[in-house]
């Protein structure tokens, strides 16, 4: 074999080797249920805390 040549038997067409049953199953972990959180803080207090956390994160990124 010369430079740049290859054995065609090593090359194959993988387009026909697709196994559709092996693909990603995006809904494998879906569930129907409810999530709830118990807190004494109001929505306004939680939104204010989130804003404070974001401000702190922005300050840390500026350093």
Secondary structure, DSSP 8 states (H G I E B T S, - for coil): --TT---GGG---GGG---GGGS--TTTT----------SS-HHHHHHHHHHHHHHHHHHHH-
